[in-house]
C-alpha cells in the first residue's frame, strides 16, 4: 500500500537532516568512540526523537509506526541509531506508568531537549535476559529506597540525565508469580554518580557506549518509584515491545543501506569487461536480500500498527525484530561479498555497519529466546526452560 503524504514528508525530512551528517562523520566517531552530540541534539530539536510524546507535553503525539519510519531512515542513511533510539521507548515507560507529577516533570523537558532519557537499566551479569531472576535490590527505608546491585551492558548511561532502573523490592521466593516483586525507578544519573552509583565503560565491538553499573547504598526517594511497587515488570514490558519494533525498523534501514550499497557497486564495478551485477552469482543474492528485507518491513509495520492500536503485540514485536535482524545481517554479508576486498576498507563504511547490525541478533533479546516465546505463547508448545 502506498505511504501517505505525511509519511513521505517525514521520510524526506529525516533524510535531509541525516545528509548533513555524512558517513565520514560516523566513521570518525567510531574511531574515537565518540558520541554524536550534534546529531542527537538536532534530531531532538527537529522533533523526531520526541514524536511519541503527547502534544500536551510538547511532543508531536504520533505513534510507534511514525517512530519506526524515522529510525528506519536514520539507519538507511548510514547513521548509527543506537546512539539515540532509547529516547523514544524509555520515555514510553514514563508516559504510560508515571504519575501526573512525574510526567509533568520529565516529559516537557525531554521534548524540549533539556533532558536526555537514554538508558534503561535491566540486564545483569549473572542473569542476562532472565529478567525475573535479577539480583539488584531496592530495600524500603522510610520514605526512601536503598539500591544495591550491579547492571551490565547499559548503553548511553554517560549521555543520559535520568534513567529507568529495574530492581527487586520483594524476593523472588516470596512472590506467587515470578514477575511480581520487581519495581521500576527513575534515577537522576547526575546526582547518583559518586553517591552510590559507579559507572564503568565497556570497550566493545561497536560504538554503543555501553557500561557496567555498580550500586552501593544508592538512596532514592519513594517519589522516584515508576508505577506501582512490585509491578515493575509491566512497566518495562511496554518499553520492550516498543524497543523491539523500533529496532526491527532500524534493521530494515540497515538492510536497505546494504542493498543500496551493493546494487550501486554491482552496477559500476567492471571486471572481465562487464559490470559484476550482470552476473547471476552477484545479482541473485542481492535480489534475495531485497525480498527478505521487504518482507521483514511488513512485519514491522504490522507490529507497530498493533502497538499503536493498543492491541497485544508481543509475538509480532518479537517476530519483527527477529526477521529484520536476520534480513539485515544477510544483506550485510552479501554487501561485503559484493564489494570483495574493498568491503574491509573503512573508507567504504560497510564494515562499520556490518558490525553494528550484527548486534541485533543478540540484543535486546536473542533469536533463541524469541523462538522460545513463539513456541510457548503462540504455538502452545511446552515451556522449554
C-alpha positions in Angstrom: 0.0 0.0 0.0 1.4 3.4 -0.9 2.6 5.6 2.0 0.6 8.7 2.9 1.9 12.2 2.1 2.6 12.7 5.8 4.8 9.6 6.0 6.6 10.6 2.8 7.2 14.0 4.3 8.7 12.5 7.4 11.0 10.3 5.4 12.2 13.3 3.3 12.8 15.5 6.3 14.8 12.8 8.2 16.8 12.1 5.0 17.7 15.8 4.6 18.8 16.1 8.3 20.9 12.9 8.1 22.5 14.1 4.9 24.2 16.9 6.9 26.0 14.1 8.9 27.6 12.0 6.3 29.3 8.7 6.7 32.6 10.3 7.4 31.1 11.8 10.5 30.1 8.4 11.8 33.4 6.9 10.8 35.3 9.4 12.8 33.0 8.9 15.8 33.6 5.1 15.5 37.4 5.7 15.5 37.2 8.0 18.6 34.5 6.1 20.4 32.7 9.5 20.4 29.1 10.3 21.0 27.1 12.1 18.2 26.0 15.0 20.4 25.3 17.4 17.5 23.3 14.8 15.6 21.2 13.8 18.6 20.6 17.4 19.5 19.4 18.3 16.0 17.2 15.2 15.8 15.6 16.2 19.1 15.2 19.9 18.2 13.6 18.9 14.9 11.0 16.9 16.9 12.0 13.5 15.5 13.1 11.9 18.8 10.0 13.3 20.6 7.3 12.1 18.2 5.9 9.7 20.8 5.4 12.4 23.5 1.8 13.8 23.5 1.3 17.3 22.3 0.2 18.4 25.8 3.8 17.8 26.9 5.4 19.4 23.9 5.8 16.4 21.6 4.2 15.5 18.3 1.8 12.9 19.7 2.4 10.4 16.9 2.8 6.6 17.1 5.4 3.9 17.1 4.7 3.5 13.3 5.9 7.0 12.6 8.8 6.5 15.0 9.7 3.4 13.1 9.8 5.4 9.8 12.2 7.8 11.5 14.5 5.1 12.8 14.5 3.2 9.5 15.5 6.4 7.6 18.3 7.2 10.1 19.8 3.7 9.6 19.4 3.7 5.9 21.4 7.0 5.8 24.4 5.2 7.3 23.9 6.7 10.8 24.1 4.7 14.0 20.6 4.8 15.5 21.8 3.1 18.7 23.0 6.5 19.9 19.5 7.8 20.2 16.7 5.3 19.8 16.2 4.8 23.6 14.9 8.4 23.9 11.8 7.0 22.2 11.0 3.8 24.0 12.3 4.6 27.5 10.1 7.7 27.5 7.1 5.5 26.9 7.6 3.9 30.4 7.2 7.3 32.0 4.3 8.2 29.7 2.3 5.0 30.4 3.2 4.4 34.0 4.4 7.7 35.5 2.4 9.8 38.0 1.0 13.1 36.8 3.8 14.8 38.7 6.5 12.6 37.0 5.0 13.2 33.6 4.9 17.0 34.1 8.4 17.0 35.5 10.2 14.9 32.8 8.2 14.8 29.5 8.2 18.6 28.6 12.0 18.8 29.3 12.6 15.7 27.2 10.5 17.2 24.4 12.5 20.4 24.6 15.8 18.7 24.6 16.6 19.9 28.1 16.8 16.3 29.4 18.1 13.2 27.7 16.4 10.0 28.8 18.6 7.4 27.1 19.1 4.5 29.4 17.1 1.5 30.7 19.0 -0.4 33.4 17.7 -4.0 33.4 20.4 -6.5 32.3 22.7 -8.0 34.9 25.9 -10.0 34.5 24.6 -13.2 36.1 21.1 -13.3 34.8 21.2 -11.8 31.3 17.7 -11.9 29.8 16.3 -13.9 32.7 14.9 -10.7 34.0 12.8 -12.1 36.8 15.9 -13.5 38.4 17.8 -10.2 38.6 19.6 -9.6 41.9 19.7 -5.8 42.2 17.6 -5.0 45.3 15.7 -1.9 46.3 15.1 -2.0 50.1 12.4 0.3 51.5 13.7 2.5 54.3 11.1 5.0 55.5 10.5 7.5 52.6 13.4 6.1 50.6 14.6 3.1 48.8 18.2 1.8 49.2 19.6 0.3 46.0 22.3 -2.3 45.9 23.4 -4.4 43.0 25.0 -4.4 39.5 24.0 -3.9 35.9 25.8 -4.6 32.7 25.5 -3.6 29.0 23.7 -0.4 30.0 24.0 1.8 26.9 24.3 5.6 26.8 24.2 6.0 30.6 27.1 8.5 30.3 24.9 10.6 28.0 21.6 10.3 29.9 20.3 12.6 32.6 17.7 10.4 34.2 17.5 6.6 33.6 14.9 3.9 34.3 16.1 1.2 36.7 14.5 -2.2 37.4 15.2 -3.8 40.8 13.6 -6.3 43.2 11.6 -4.9 46.1 10.3 -8.4 47.1 12.4 -11.5 46.9 11.6 -13.9 44.1 10.9 -16.8 46.6 8.4 -14.6 48.4 6.0 -13.9 45.5 3.5 -16.2 43.8 4.3 -15.1 40.2 8.0 -14.6 39.4 7.2 -11.4 37.5 5.9 -9.9 40.7 8.1 -8.1 43.2 10.0 -6.1 40.6 9.8 -2.3 40.7 10.9 0.4 38.3 12.5 3.7 39.4 13.6 6.9 37.8 17.2 7.7 38.7 18.8 11.1 38.3 22.2 9.9 37.0 23.8 13.2 37.6 23.1 13.2 41.3 23.6 9.4 41.7 27.2 9.2 40.3 29.6 9.4 43.3 26.7 9.0 45.7 26.1 5.2 45.4 26.4 4.8 41.7 29.7 3.9 39.9 29.8 3.8 36.1 32.5 1.8 34.2 32.6 1.9 30.4 32.9 -1.4 28.5 35.2 -1.5 25.4 33.2 -3.5 22.8 32.9 -4.4 19.2 30.8 -1.4 18.2 30.5 2.2 19.4 27.4 1.6 21.6 28.6 3.5 24.7 27.8 0.5 27.0 28.7 0.4 30.6 28.6 -1.6 33.9 26.8 0.0 36.8 27.5 -0.6 40.5 25.0 0.4 43.1 26.2 0.7 46.7 23.5 2.0 49.0 22.2 4.5 46.5 19.3 6.4 48.1 16.2 7.1 46.1 13.1 9.0 47.3 9.9 6.9 47.1 8.7 9.7 44.7 11.1 8.1 42.1 9.1 4.9 42.0 7.7 4.5 38.5 4.3 2.8 38.6 3.3 0.5 41.5 5.7 -1.2 43.8 6.1 -4.8 42.7 4.6 -4.2 39.3 7.7 -3.0 37.5 7.8 -5.9 35.1 4.7 -4.4 33.4 6.5 -1.1 33.2 9.4 -2.5 31.3 7.3 -4.9 29.2 5.6 -2.0 27.3 9.0 -0.4 26.7 10.5 -3.7 25.5 7.8 -4.2 22.8 8.3 -0.7 21.5 12.1 -1.3 21.6 11.8 -4.5 19.5 9.6 -2.8 16.9 11.9 0.2 16.6 15.0 -2.0 16.4 13.2 -4.1 13.7 12.7 -0.8 11.8 16.4 0.0 12.3 17.4 -3.4 10.9 15.3 -2.8 7.9 17.1 0.5 7.4 20.4 -1.3 7.7 19.3 -3.9 5.2 18.2 -1.2 2.8 21.5 0.5 3.3 23.4 -2.6 2.4 21.3 -3.3 -0.6 21.7 0.3 -1.8 25.5 0.0 -1.5 25.6 -3.5 -3.1 23.5 -2.6 -6.1 25.3 0.7 -6.7 28.7 -1.1 -6.6 27.5 -4.0 -8.7 26.3 -1.6 -11.4 29.6 0.3 -11.6 32.3 -2.3 -10.8 33.5 -3.8 -14.1 35.6 -7.0 -14.2 36.3 -9.1 -17.3 34.7 -6.4 -19.4 31.3 -6.4 -17.8 29.6 -5.0 -14.7 29.6 -7.6 -11.9 25.9 -7.0 -11.4 25.3 -8.7 -14.7 26.5 -12.0 -13.2 23.7 -14.0 -11.6 26.1 -15.1 -8.9 26.2 -11.4 -7.8 22.8 -10.3 -8.8 20.6 -13.1 -7.3 21.9 -12.8 -3.7 21.2 -9.1 -3.7 17.7 -9.7 -5.1 17.0 -12.3 -2.4 18.1 -9.9 0.3 15.8 -7.3 -1.1 12.9 -9.7 -0.8 13.8 -10.7 2.7 14.1 -7.0 3.9 10.8 -6.0 2.3 9.0 -9.0 4.0 10.6 -8.0 7.3 9.3 -4.5 6.9 5.7 -5.8 6.5 6.0 -7.5 9.9 7.5 -4.3 11.5 4.5 -2.3 10.1 2.0 -4.8 11.4 3.6 -4.8 14.9 3.8 -1.0 15.0 0.2 -0.6 14.0 -0.9 -3.1 16.6 1.1 -1.4 19.3 -0.4 2.0 18.3 -3.9 0.5 18.4 -3.3 -0.8 22.0 -3.5 -4.4 20.9 -1.4 -7.2 22.4 1.6 -7.5 20.1 4.3 -9.4 22.0 4.6 -12.0 19.3 4.5 -9.5 16.5 7.1 -7.3 18.2 9.4 -10.2 18.7 9.0 -11.6 15.2 9.6 -8.2 13.6 12.8 -7.8 15.5 14.0 -11.4 14.7 13.1 -11.3 11.0 14.5 -7.8 10.4 17.8 -8.6 12.2 18.3 -11.7 10.2 17.5 -9.9 6.9 19.9 -7.1 7.7 22.7 -9.4 8.7 22.2 -11.4 5.5 22.1 -8.2 3.4 25.3 -7.1 5.2 27.0 -10.3 4.4 26.0 -10.1 0.7 27.1 -6.5 0.6 30.5 -7.5 1.9 30.8 -10.3 -0.6 29.8 -8.0 -3.5 32.5 -5.5 -2.6 35.1 -8.2 -2.1 38.3 -6.9 -0.5 37.1 -3.3 -0.6 34.4 -4.1 1.9 37.2 -4.4 4.6 38.4 -0.8 3.9 36.9 1.6 6.4 36.6 4.3 3.8 33.8 2.2 2.2 31.9 2.3 5.6 30.4 -1.1 5.1 32.4 -2.9 7.8 31.2 -0.5 10.5 27.6 -1.0 9.6 28.3 -4.8 9.3 29.5 -4.8 13.0 26.6 -2.6 14.1 23.8 -4.7 12.6 25.3 -8.0 14.0 24.3 -6.9 17.5 20.6 -7.2 16.9 20.6 -11.0 16.7 21.7 -10.9 20.3 20.2 -7.7 21.8 17.9 -6.6 23.1 16.8 -10.2 23.1 18.5 -13.2 21.4 16.9 -15.0 18.5 16.6 -18.3 20.5 14.6 -16.5 23.2 12.3 -15.2 20.5 11.8 -18.6 19.1 11.1 -19.9 22.6 8.5 -17.2 23.1 6.8 -18.1 19.8 6.9 -21.8 20.6 5.3 -21.4 24.0 3.0 -18.5 23.7 1.9 -18.7 20.0 2.2 -22.4 19.2 1.2 -23.6 22.7 4.2 -26.0 23.0 5.6 -27.0 26.4 7.9 -24.4 28.0 11.5 -25.2 27.1 13.2 -23.7 30.2 
